[in-house]
């Protein structure tokens, strides 16, 4: 009997129709579509001109080399922010959080995620030292191959910090502990 009452209640509710208005009020709210007319505004347009001095969130502003890693179609060759210890530490922190799962802690592409990937393996970042700095920034910003964009996780400064840290990993691979370069065959 104690199971019969809830079962009857559920059966009764299946016959009820809950209106879309009750569940999805935002779907049914009054709104204007693109290029629709409006009697509210004197010019009769529903679409408004943005206020002076504003810009779209996706619009690039300022130095395109800084915000996109490119000037026109050319990737920037050098990191356009001041590289210092604090930037490298930030880059290390963000790299370890966002990138190391696939590219490995050393940037060599050896990671647990890479071992279990059925698709294209993440590349060794150490082997890409000839690529310009803008290549790494653009890959983080836009995604590359099967790698998604991480622009939502890393802001502009953090992206360049990661690029600086990748450059540090690449330099460390080709340098002996005393700072002397390794011979090409030992890299």
C-alpha positions as CSV (number, residue, x, y, z in Angstrom):
1,X,0.0,0.0,0.0
2,X,2.8,2.4,0.8
3,X,4.2,2.0,-2.7
4,X,0.8,2.3,-4.3
5,X,0.2,6.0,-3.4
6,X,3.4,7.3,-5.0
7,X,2.8,5.1,-8.1
8,X,-0.7,6.4,-8.5
9,X,0.6,10.0,-8.0
10,X,3.2,9.5,-10.7
11,X,0.7,8.0,-13.1
12,X,-1.6,11.0,-12.5
13,X,1.2,13.5,-13.2
14,X,2.0,11.9,-16.6
15,X,-1.4,12.9,-17.8
16,X,-0.9,16.5,-16.8
17,X,0.4,19.0,-19.2
18,X,2.8,21.6,-17.8
19,X,2.9,24.5,-20.2
20,X,6.1,25.6,-21.8
21,X,5.4,29.0,-20.2
22,X,5.8,27.5,-16.8
23,X,9.1,25.7,-17.6
24,X,10.7,27.9,-20.2
25,X,9.6,31.5,-19.6
26,X,12.7,32.8,-21.3
27,X,11.9,31.1,-24.6
28,X,8.6,32.8,-24.7
29,X,9.6,36.3,-23.7
30,X,9.0,39.3,-25.9
31,X,12.0,40.2,-28.0
32,X,13.0,41.6,-31.3
33,X,14.8,39.7,-34.1
34,X,17.5,41.2,-36.2
35,X,16.4,44.0,-38.5
36,X,12.9,44.0,-37.1
37,X,11.0,47.3,-36.8
38,X,10.1,48.9,-33.5
39,X,7.6,51.5,-32.7
40,X,9.4,52.3,-29.4
41,X,12.4,54.1,-31.1
42,X,12.0,57.2,-33.2
43,X,14.0,55.7,-36.1
44,X,11.7,52.6,-36.2
45,X,14.6,50.2,-35.8
46,X,14.9,47.5,-33.1
47,X,18.7,47.1,-33.6
48,X,20.5,49.9,-31.8
49,X,23.9,51.4,-32.7
50,X,26.3,50.6,-29.9
51,X,27.3,53.6,-27.7
52,X,30.3,55.5,-28.7
53,X,33.6,54.1,-27.3
54,X,32.3,50.5,-27.0
55,X,33.3,47.5,-29.0
56,X,32.3,43.9,-29.4
57,X,33.8,41.4,-27.0
58,X,35.3,39.4,-29.9
59,X,36.7,42.5,-31.6
60,X,40.5,42.8,-31.5
61,X,41.7,46.1,-30.1
62,X,45.1,47.5,-29.6
63,X,48.2,45.6,-30.9
64,X,47.1,42.7,-33.0
65,X,50.5,40.9,-32.4
66,X,49.7,41.0,-28.7
67,X,46.1,39.9,-28.9
68,X,46.2,37.4,-31.7
69,X,49.8,36.4,-32.1
70,X,49.7,37.7,-35.7
71,X,50.2,40.9,-37.5
72,X,48.0,40.5,-40.6
73,X,48.7,36.9,-41.7
74,X,52.2,36.8,-40.3
75,X,52.8,35.1,-36.9
76,X,54.9,37.2,-34.5
77,X,58.4,35.9,-34.1
78,X,59.1,37.3,-30.6
79,X,57.0,37.4,-27.4
80,X,55.6,41.0,-27.3
81,X,55.5,41.3,-23.5
82,X,58.4,41.7,-21.1
83,X,59.7,38.3,-20.1
84,X,60.8,38.2,-16.5
85,X,60.8,35.7,-13.6
86,X,57.3,36.5,-12.6
87,X,56.0,35.9,-16.1
88,X,57.8,32.6,-16.3
89,X,56.5,31.5,-12.9
90,X,52.9,32.4,-14.1
91,X,53.6,30.5,-17.3
92,X,54.8,27.5,-15.4
93,X,51.7,27.5,-13.2
94,X,49.3,27.9,-16.1
95,X,51.2,25.4,-18.2
96,X,51.0,22.8,-15.5
97,X,47.3,23.4,-15.0
98,X,46.1,23.6,-18.6
99,X,48.8,22.1,-20.9
100,X,50.8,19.5,-19.1
101,X,48.0,16.9,-19.1
102,X,48.5,16.4,-22.8
103,X,52.0,17.8,-23.6
104,X,53.7,16.5,-20.5
105,X,55.3,18.3,-17.6
106,X,58.5,18.6,-19.6
107,X,56.7,19.6,-22.9
108,X,57.9,16.4,-24.5
109,X,54.4,15.0,-25.3
110,X,54.8,12.2,-22.7
111,X,51.7,12.2,-20.5
112,X,49.0,9.9,-19.2
113,X,46.5,11.5,-21.4
114,X,48.7,11.2,-24.5
115,X,49.2,7.5,-23.7
116,X,45.5,7.0,-23.8
117,X,44.7,9.1,-26.8
118,X,43.2,7.2,-29.8
119,X,43.4,10.2,-32.1
120,X,46.4,12.2,-33.1
121,X,49.0,12.4,-30.2
122,X,50.0,15.8,-28.8
123,X,53.3,16.9,-30.2
124,X,56.5,17.4,-28.3
125,X,56.7,21.1,-27.8
126,X,60.5,20.7,-27.5
127,X,60.7,19.6,-31.2
128,X,58.9,22.8,-32.3
129,X,61.5,25.3,-31.2
130,X,61.9,26.6,-34.7
131,X,58.2,27.8,-34.8
132,X,57.7,31.5,-34.1
133,X,56.2,32.6,-30.7
134,X,53.0,33.5,-32.4
135,X,52.4,29.9,-33.4
136,X,52.1,28.8,-29.8
137,X,50.0,31.8,-28.9
138,X,47.6,31.3,-31.8
139,X,47.3,27.6,-31.0
140,X,46.4,28.4,-27.4
141,X,44.0,31.2,-28.5
142,X,42.3,29.4,-31.5
143,X,43.0,25.7,-31.0
144,X,45.1,23.6,-33.3
145,X,44.3,20.2,-34.8
146,X,42.3,18.3,-32.1
147,X,43.4,20.7,-29.4
148,X,40.6,23.1,-28.5
149,X,41.0,26.8,-27.9
150,X,42.0,27.7,-24.3
151,X,41.2,31.4,-24.7
152,X,38.4,31.0,-22.2
153,X,40.8,29.5,-19.6
154,X,43.8,31.8,-20.2
155,X,43.7,35.6,-20.6
156,X,46.2,37.4,-23.0
157,X,48.9,37.8,-20.3
158,X,48.6,34.1,-19.2
159,X,48.8,32.9,-22.9
160,X,52.0,34.8,-23.4
161,X,53.3,33.5,-20.0
162,X,52.7,30.0,-21.2
163,X,54.5,30.7,-24.5
164,X,57.5,32.1,-22.5
165,X,57.5,29.0,-20.3
166,X,57.4,26.7,-23.4
167,X,60.4,28.7,-24.7
168,X,62.1,28.1,-21.4
169,X,61.5,24.4,-21.6
170,X,62.9,24.4,-25.2
171,X,66.0,26.3,-24.1
172,X,66.5,24.0,-21.1
173,X,66.4,20.9,-23.3
174,X,69.3,22.2,-25.4
175,X,71.5,23.5,-22.5
176,X,73.9,21.9,-20.1
177,X,73.5,22.6,-16.4
178,X,76.3,25.2,-16.6
179,X,74.6,27.1,-19.3
180,X,76.7,25.7,-22.1
181,X,74.8,24.6,-25.2
182,X,74.5,20.9,-25.9
183,X,75.9,19.5,-29.1
184,X,73.2,19.1,-31.7
185,X,73.3,15.2,-31.7
186,X,72.6,15.1,-27.9
187,X,69.4,17.2,-28.1
